[in-house]
Amino acid sequence: MRTLLFFLVTAAAFAQAGPQPPFVLPDSVSLERDILYARTGSRALHLDLFLPRQGAGPFPAVVYIHGGGWRNGSKAAFQRQAAYMATKGFAGACIEYRLSGEAVYPAALDDAKAAVRWMRLNAKRNRMDPGRIGAAGGSAGGHLAAMLGTTGGLTRFEGNSGNSGVSSSVQAVAAFNPVLDLSTLGKQFDNEATRTIALFLGKSWNEAPELWADASPFTHVGPASAPMLLLHGDADTTVPYEQSVAMLARLKAAGVDACLYPAKAANHGFFNAPPWFVPALEQMEKFFVRVLKR
C-alpha cells in the first residue's frame, strides 16, 4: 500500500506547481545514504544505495547519474526512479561525481566508472549480481551513462578514481535526453549548451575538436557496446532530438540492441515532469527487465 502511496504522491507533485512533497521510501526498499564509494585526492565521493528488503538475490543493479550540465545537480535527482526499480527487484546506486567547477573531463567519467567498480566489489555483501549492472542518467548524466555503455573494455578510459581490479563495463544503458555527439553541437551552435560543454571539457571546440569527438559516446559505438534505451523529447531545445535518432542508427548499424522512446512535444528534462514521468519510468523498467533480468 505504501508503494502505491509513494507513486500517487509523486504524480501529484509533478501535476501541481510549487515545491514537491518529501520523498517517501516504500516499505519494501532499504536506503543507505552517503556511502563512500571512492576518494580521489582530497575529494570523497558518495552514493545512496537502494536495495529490495526481501529476497536473497543476487539482484541486477543500476547506477543512476544525475544531470545538471556537469556543473550542478544532486544524486537525489533519480531517487524516485531508484526506489521504484528497487520495488521491482533491482538494486540501485544514485551517485555524485566531480563537477566541471572542480575538475574537467574525464574526471566525471572516471568517477562514474569507479562507482560501477564499487558495485562489483561490493556485490556479494549487498546481494547484487556483478554480471548484471546497468547505468541510467539524464542530460549530462545521460552522456555519462552512454559513455559507460560505449567505452567498456577500453583501458584508456578506466581512469584513476579508485576501486581498481574489476571491470567498469555495464550491461545496459537507459539515457534520458543525453548529449551524445559533442562535435556536432560544437560545429553547429554557439549558445549556452556549447559553452557548458566547453566548461566540462576544459577547451572549446575550436581549440580541441579531437577532444570533443573523443568525449562523445557516438564516437565509440561498436559491436561490444551495451544495449541502449534512448529516451528523448522530440521538442528538446537544449539537446536536439536528432542526437538520439543518429545514435540509434549508429547502434543498430553496429548490431547493438537499441531502441528509442520519443516523448511527443516534450522539452529537455521531460522524464521528471507530467505527463511523461510515469511512461518514461515504465519504459526504463521494461528495458532493464528485458536486458538485465533475462
GUMI-460630 format. One record per atom (N, C-alpha, C, O): x negated, y negated, z negated. Coordinates in pm, whole numbers, plus 50000, padded with zeros to 5 digits. Example, Ala and Ser with C-alpha at 12.3 -4.5 7.8 and 13.67 -1.06 7.14 Angstrom:
// residues 2
486815056949220487705045049220486805033049220485765033249154487155022549292486335010649286487104999749213486594988649196
// end
This chain:
// residues 294
499175012050000500005000050000499134987450000499444977650067498044987849924497204976049916496504973350050496264961850085496174984150124495584982250256496544974750347496124965750419497824978450343498824971550422498904956950380498974948150466498904954150250498954940450200497744932550248497864920850285496594938950247495344932650293495504927050434495084915750461496094934750523496224930250661497404921050682497374912650772498454922250601499534912450608499034898850564499374888750626498244898450459497674885850411496754879750518496784867750543495934888350581495044883650687495834877550801495524866550847496854884550846497664879550957498324866250922498374857151004498824865150799499454852750756498454841250755498794829950791497234844250713496204833750708495904828350846495764816250864495804837250945495494832851080496674825851146496494818251241497884828451096499074822651158499384808751106500234801851161498704804550998499014791850935497784782850938496644787450941498044770050938496954760450925496494760150780497224764250690495304755150759494824753850622493884765050584493624773950665493374764750461492384774650417492984788650408494174790250382492134798550430492574812450419492644816450272491934810950189493514826250240493564831350104492314839350072491554842650163492074842449945490894850249910490894863849980491944869750005489704868550010489554881750069490034892349970489694891949852490834901750018491354912649936490744925749983490934929650098490014932549896489384945149931490384956549912490964957749804490614964850013491514976249998491044985649887489844986949863491994992149820491665001349711490775012749758489985018049680490905016649883490195028349934488765025249977488075033950029488315012649955487005008450003486175002949887486684995249805484915006849881483985000949784483114990549854482824991749973482714980449778481884969749833480764966449735481014963249619479544967249784478374962949707477754951149779477314952449893477724939749713477264927449777475774924949752475194929349652475194917649847473854912049833472774922549804471934920749716472824933449878471764943549870470554938449948470674934150062469404938949887468174935249957467844945950059467604957550023467834942350187467514952450288466134950450349465584959750408465574938650337464234936350389463684923450330464424915050279462394922150338461714909850296460634906750398459804915150429460664894550450459634890450544458984877750491459624867150485457744878750454457094867750384457804865450252458004874750174458184853050225458904849950102460414850750120461164848350025460874854150241462294854250272462904867850242462504877950299463884868050152464624880150121465884880550207466574870450223466184892150261467344894050348468324903750284467924914050231469594900250288470604907950215471724912650307471944907050415472424922850262473604927750331474674931350229474384933850112475924931550276477054936250197477484949650254477764950750373477544959850168477804973450214479214977850179479614977850063479984981550283481344986450269481345001650292480815006450393481935009050198481965023650209483355028950176484025023750087483805039450248485035046250207484825052350069483785058350043485805050949981485665056749846485815071949849485175079049771486645076949939486925091149944486175097750058485915091550161485825110350037485165118050141483685119450118483025110450066483175130950158481765133750138480905128350250479685127350236481535124750362480755120250475480085132050546480545143350532479025129650620478455116350643479295108150740479805113250840479435095250707480275086450786479465079550896478305076050875480065077551013479425068451108479385054451048480195051150961478455046451092478245033251031478145022551137477785025151252478465010251097478384998751187477674987351115477984984251000476724981051183476084968851135476824957151198476934956351321477324947851116478094936251162477234923751154476624920851051477194916151266476284904751277477084892151306477754891251409477014882451218477814870251232477294861251342476134861951382478184852651390477814842451487477494829351419477244828851298477504818551498477164805451446476044798851523475354790151471475854803051649474814796951731473414799851684472494792451716473234810651609471944814551550471424804051451470284805151405472244793951419471754783351329472604781551205472214774051116473734788051197474534787951075475414800351075475244809251159476344800950982477194812750970476904820450844475934817650773477744830250816477664837850691477914852650718478664856150808477274861250640477514875550652478934879250615479364890450642479674870150552481084872850519482004871850640483184875150631481484867250754482334864750870483054877250919484174876250970482434888850905483034901250953483534910050838483754922050858483724904450719484104912950607485484919250625485704930650581486414912150687487744918050707487674929650806488334939850786486904928150912486744939051006486024950950942486414962450962484964948050865484214958850800485074966350700485004978650692485894959050624486774965550528487814974150598488104985350555488384968850706489364976650781488744989450834489315000250820487574988450895486925000250951486565010350843486555022450869486275005550723485995014850612487235022850575487125034350532488415016850590489655024650564489845035350670490635044650650489145034450781489225044250889488055053950889487895061650984487245053650783486165063350771484825058950826484005067350862484585045750833483305040450878482625032950765483255024750698481345035850743480535027050658480245014350737480275014450860479955003550666479664990950734478754982050654478834981750531477884974850723476984965350657477084951950727476774950850845477514941750654477524927950705476204921550664475904920550545475424917250761474054913150732473834898150748474544891350822472844893250676472314879950703471014881550779470404892350779470584870850845469334871150920468774857150925469484847450896467504856050960466874842850966467464834751081467574839451194467844822451049468464813651146467404805051215466254804451171467824798451323466864791151404466284779051333465254773751376466894774551225466314763551149465104767551069464324758951026464914780651047463774785250968462804793851047461644795051008463224799651156462354807951238462944809151378464164808751394462094810651477462584811951614462564826551657461964835051591463234829151769463244842551828461814847751841460924840151880461574860551811462534871251788462894874051642463314885151610462754864151554462974866651411464344872651384464454882551311465404866851442466754871851417466914886251465467544894351398466364889351581466434903051632465604912451544466044923651516464434908151502463624916251410464434919951286464394931351239465164910051233465934912451111467074922251135467334931051053467754920751249468844929951281468324944251295468974953651250467174945751356466584959051369466174964551233466314976551207465664955951147465314960451012466544965250936466464974650857467694958750961468944962950896469374976750944469824984950864469244979251074469574992451127468655002951064469105013751025467374999751054466445009250993466795011650846466685022850797467205001150775467625002850635468785012550626468825021050537469735011450718470875020550718470415035050733470925043950665469445037250820468945050850840468175055850717468345067150673467325047250664466515051350549467375054250426466995062250341468535047850417469405049450301470685057050334471675056450260470655064050445471865070850491472345081650393473525081950359471475090150349471885101250263472495096250133473515101350087471865086250072472355080749946473745074849960474545075149866474035069250078475315062350098476295070150186477265064550237476055083250203476955092050277477155087550421478245088550476476075082450482476135077850619475395087550710474475094450667475805087850837475165096250936474105088151009474455078851082472825091150993471775083151057471765084351209471115076451277472485094251263472535095951407473715089251472473875089851594474565082551391475755075951445475885061951385476665059751292475105052751439475115038951390475435029651507474805030351613476415021051487476785011251588476474997251541476054995051427476674987651631476494973451598477664965651656478134968551766478114955751580479174946851626478804932651588478224930351482479134923151675478824909251645479604899951735480114904051840479704887451693480424877451769479534865851809478754860951727479644861451934478904849951983477394852351970476874861352035476684844551889475264847151867475054861051809474084867851844475954865351721475874878951668476164889351774475624900351769477014885851871477254894751984476014896352069475724907252119475274885452087473994886052158473054895652087472434904052152472924894351955472004902951881472464917551885471634926551896473774919851874474274933551884473954939552021473524951052030474154931652127473854936452261472354938752280471954948052351471514930352218470074932752225469714945752155468854953152204470344948752042470114961551976470454973052071469744983052077471554971452144472014982152231471214983952357471284994552420470454973852398469714974652524468204975652506467484977652604467704974452383466254975052361465834986652272464684987552231466774995552243466425007152162465315015352228465365018052347464335019152148463235027052200462115018952264461075024552300462295005852279461254997352335460394991952221460824983152146459204997252208458364994552091458094979652072458034975051958457934972252177457564958152163458674949852100458434938452059459874955152091460974947852029461214951951883462134946751819460414960851829460684965951695460504955351587461194955951485459624945851606459464935151508458734939551383458274950951372458644930351288457884933051166458644928851040458054924150943459964930651044460754926750927460894937750823461574935950722460244949050847460214959350743461014971750776461614973050883461014981050679461704994050689461185002250807461955008150882459875002550821459255009750932459395024750912459705029550803459165031951019459145046451011460375053351065460385065551077461415045751098462605051651157463045043051275462605031651291463925048651356464385041751476465325030251442466065030851344465285019851526466245008951515467295009751626468065000251644467345020751699468315022251806469725023651750469915029251642470695018551824472095020351787472775028651896472335029052010473865035251858474545044351948475795038452011476435044952093476165026351973477335019652029477285004951993476725001251889477864996452078477904982052054479274976652089479834979952194479824968352000481014960352029480604945752019480264941051911480644938652131480154924852136481304915452172481894916652279481614906052081482694896452099482134883452156481204877652099482684878852267482224866852338480704864752326480244854352280479934875052369478484874352349477764865852452478224864152565476634860452412475704853952504474824865052561474064871252487474904867652691474264879452749473144876252847472134883352850473304865852925472284862153024471884847652998472474838353054470874845852914470454832452876469904824752995470054812553001469264831653088468674824953204469724818053289469524806753334470844824853312471914818853392472414805953327472644796053395472584806253195473024794253124471974783253135472314771553155470704786953121469644777053129469564770153264469274758253271469834777553370469764771953505470964762953537470834753053608472114766653483473354760453528473874749253438474664740953483473424748853313474064739753220473034731253146471914735653119473434719153115472684710653022473704705352923474194694152937474004713452823475044710052727474644715052589473514719352568475574714452496475284718452358474884733052350473984736652274475544741652427475214755852424473774758252467473054766052405473344751452574471974753152622470964747752521469924753852499471274736552460470374731152357470294740352236469254741452172471414746952204471424756452094470514768352124469794773152037470564773152248469684784252288468224779952280467384787652234467924767952325466554762952319466044762352175464884765552149466914758352083466534757951942466254772051890465314774251814467074781551932466924795551892465624801451944464924808551872465294798352069464094804052131462824796152102461714801452111462984783452068461824775052042461294768052165460354760152154461864770852283461424764352407462614762852500463524771152498462604752552582463654750552681463464760252796462424766652810464494761152880464394770052996463294765053091462564773153148463164752053109462134746653196460734749953145459804751953224460584750453013459274753352955458914768052964457744771452984459904776952949459594791352941460744799752996461424806652920460984799353127462074807253183461924822253158462914829453145460664826753152460444841053127460894845052987461344856352967460774835952890461234838752754462764839852752463314848752687463434830852821464894831152827465374844252890466384849852848464664848852991465034861553054464784873252960465604882352950463644873052892463284884252805464194885252682464364896052626464764874052641465664873952526467114876852565468014875552483467334880752690468684883252740468994898152742468234905752804470064902752678470454916852689470614921352834470294932652868471104912352919471324915353060470054920753127470124929553212468904915453087467624919253147467254933653119466614940153201467664938753004467144951552956468104963352975467844974352926469194961053045470144971953069469484983153148468784980653247469704995453103469185007053174469965019353135470875018453053469635030753191470385042953161470415046653013471325053452968469415042052937469345045452795470095035352707470135037052585470695025052767471445015352687472615021952617473165031752665472975016452501474075022152423475415019352488475565008952553476395028152474477755025052517478175011552461477855008252347478905003752542479174989952501480604985852533481094987952644481244979852433482544973352450482304958352447481764953052350482724951552552482644937052559484054931552539484984935852607484214922052448485504915652422485304900752441484494894552371486054894852536485744880952572487014873652612487834879052687487184861552564488294853152607488034847952747486954842752776489034849352835488784845252974488894830152994488734825253106489164822652884489134808052891488044802352801488124790852756487014810252775485914806252687485154794652750484614796052860485104783352682484394771652733482984770252675482254761052710482604779452587481264779252527480354789352595479264785852640480784801852601480054812252674480974817252785481994823652755480654814752910481574818153018481954832953018481114841752996483224835553043483744849253054482964857253158482814869353146482484850453261481744857253367480484864153317479984873353382479964859853202478814866753143479154881453114478364890353143480324883653057480724897353026481104905153150480854917253158481704898553249482034905153375480764910253443480714921653489479734901753448478464905653510477784916653430477194925853487477844915853297477224925953212477914939453231477254949853237479224939353241479964951753263479504958453392479254970453395479404950653498478984956253626477574962053617477294972653672476694954853548475294959553535475224972453453474484981653488475994973153344476024985353262476544997153341475965008053338477624995053413478215005953491477275010453602477195022353632476575001053664475625004653769474485013253715473905021253788474175011453586473125019453521473655032553466472905040553410474965034953482475565047353434475905047153286476075057653225476005035253229476305033853086477815033453064478535027353142478295039952959479695039552919479995025252872479485020952768480805017952948481065003952915482475000152955483035005553051483054990652880484394985652911484494971252863483734966652779485464964252921485674950052891487124947752850488054951852921487314941152735488644937152689488754922152710488124914452638489564917652810489734903352832490904897852749492024902852760490644887852669491714881152594492244869752679491534859952703493464870952723494034861452819494184847552758494744845852650493674837552830493774823452793493144820552656493504810752591492214829052613491584827452481490244820452494489504822752590489924812052397488674804852396487664812052307487924823152260486534805752284485454811452205485924814152062486664806252004485494825452006485884828851870487294834351858487844834651748487874838651970489274843151972489544854451874490654855751824488534862851846488754875151770489064872651623489434881951552488924860451577489294857051440490514847851436490724840851336491304847751542492444838551547493654845551609493494855251684494864840551579496044846351642496064842251789495514831851824496684850251875497304863251846496374875051874496854886151896495054872751874494134883051922493444890751810492804900951837493554886151686492794892651579493094907551571492174915751574494364910951560494724925051546494434933051672493834943751662494824928351792494484935951913492974938051931492544948951971492174927751902490734929251916490194939251816489314947251849490704938851694490294948351591490644962551633489844971751615491814964251689492244977551734491374982551849491044994351855491004973651940490114977552050488764982251996488234992352042488214974951899486944978851840487074992251770486205000851784488164994251696488375006851627488435018451726487745028551707489235017151830489375028051928488025031351993487695042952014487265020952023485965023152087485015030451993484405040352033484895025751869483955032251778484425046351740483585055151720485715048551729486215062051704485815071251820485335082351798486025066451942485705074852059484215077752071483825088952101483385067752046481955069352070481205074951949480335083451965481545070251830480775073951711481365085351630480665091551550482645088351650483245099151572483345112251648483835122251594482895112351772483015124651852482015134951805481965145951860
// end
